[in-house]
Amino acid sequence: MRFDGKTVVVVGASSGVGKSAAGKFAEQGANVVMLGLRADEGDAFAKHLTDRGLSARFWQCDWTSVEQLERVAKATVEQFEQIDVLYNHAGTILVKPFLETSDGEWTEIMETNLMGMVRSIRCFLPHMLESVDASIVNMASISGLSASAMEAAYCVSKGACVQLTRAIAAEFRDRGVRCNAVCPGFIRTDHGNHELRELEALGAINGIEVITALQRRMAEPDEIADAVLFLASHESRFINGEMLVVDNAAMATT
């Protein structure tokens, strides 16, 4: 019960790794506040957890909206007094040739992947300063560390998330807040499958052959969620400003 009595906010908890992590946090004793766009799926999962006697609540929330984030932060503190962990999972993908990517598409992906994370941290971090063991975990990607064709905008947005993680760690280290990021490779989620299909359609990769060569297989959501929980826990108390690559040695062997 690594998170017994702690309050954990998961942004982007409706599906994939966010949903998996939210469930694991609840199973390990946390009061889990889940945010997402898919109300039906989020409410159903929260009910599934509470029916098992776990503490979970879902809020339909767009993390690009400061007003919505602030409303959730206020309600969370009113109910649980403080926030101990923030996991920023929400994000999107854009697979498109660089010369065909418009200014609007660049703005949209930076708004979603970077500025959504900025706003989330800005809204929840002030309430985390009261915690004795506060931890922020951001969802980055190996694409933020190593570039790939047809994903310039996505790579840049995730690279910005990497630098945001380091900057927050540096600024708030002496105020008791750690900030790290998980950098996964291909994951067997809707997001990961969509990315793979789009890259194949553009001829950038040959699907499963590339995955087999790079990672041997697609990662499962639970495998990435376990890395998230480690970085959020007291077990990683001296890890700060780091990028935990979870890709079965894909980057190490390329």
Summary of the structure (lengths in Angstrom):
residues: 254
radius of gyration: 17.5
end to end distance: 37.8
largest distance: 52.1
contacts: 891
relative contact order: 0.14
helix: 52%
strand: 16%
